[in-house]
Amino acid sequence: MIEKKHIIDRFTSYVTIDTESDPNSNTTPSTEKQWNLANKLVEELKQIGLEDVTIDENAYIMATLPSNVSYPVPVIGFISHFDTSPDFTGANVKPQIIENYDGKDIVLNEEQNIILSPDYFEDLLMYKGQTLITTDGTTLLGADDKAGITEIVSAMEYLINNPEIKHGKIRVGFTPDEEIGRGAHKFDVEKFGAEWAYTMDGSQVGELEYENFNAAGAVVTIKGKIVHPGYAKGKMINSMYIATDYINSLPRLETPEHTEGREGFFHLHTIDGSVDETKLQYIIRDHNKEHFEARKEMMKELANDINEQFQMEAVSVKIKDQYFNMREKIEPVMHIVSIAKEAMEQLGFKPLIKPIRGGTDGSQLSFMGLPCPNIFAGGHNFHGRYEYVPVESIIKATEVIVKIAELTAKDLTNYKSGEE
Ligand SMILES: [Zn+2]
């Protein structure tokens, strides 16, 4: 049995340490304060009995739970991140514990009238009768991804305390700076030495993800010609009008607010303009690789069309790939998804398999040679004051880790049938 109070205490001890990351910093970790939790985690991993506990100069933590069987079993890993999002403050987190949730409004902050309500956040109703951990309305919670860390540490502790559960060698990895897109950047895949791993960084119970967007960023620069408005006839070219034409020429319904599932989009997120020059910043997203390439091509062709029309190099487009859909790296080793699925089913709940409309550290790791699907960590409403996590979900995720460890030490032939 995984004890609820133990989980709450562990989770609370993590979220009350501020680990907000900073996209404007060039160091790793991006903020000095991430060391506070990192150093504490190192001590805790040693204390529960893991071996080879290491932390490198960039605060990447790794540890080993040795195999307790005499036959060969693939080495697997579990990964989460200890930084929290710079979107909202993570300083002075004061977690509130709501036991036996009654399905009604939760007053997060009486003074500031901040309410967490199932009228708006319907997902809350799934957790009636459970124990919720919320914020006090003034900070984020940091369940993303300190719930993941709680789950991995607790699962390793459970396996150590219950040696009758047979498992192979398991590697644990905790990273800084995931929230600013750099969690995988300095992750030493070779040193980690696992055949595959799972990030514990999804949301609701059952989530299991191995598809994410292909992603690129585009900067469209439009040059105009500035002339005194009183003498401008036939001479002035206003870059902002050309920019408007450019924006309107892209498919108007292929934007984040009009798409879902596996539908891709162009997302204009910043306009910076004057007569002389306008810069448009886009992100391009698509699960399908060909469609992704076609989107990039479309943005360039559109620029060419306008340049031809104006007989000058008015528009230039710079596109930079950001990350790719991990699906192509997972499909050849689908047993790693099947094992996670089977683990959830054996624990009595349904895996929710859906494409991620974003990226994960796991997608980068998959392309670095460590196939890495993503599993739920249990939290909701990430990156803001309404973030909450049911303790029961943290326990379920912990049990999933234990079960995956157990299943991986069994005969994998069934999971592998159908693979090349
Ligand atoms: Zn996360």
Residues whose N, C-alpha, C, O or C-beta is under 5 A from the ligand:
A	BS01	ZN	D144 D145 D201
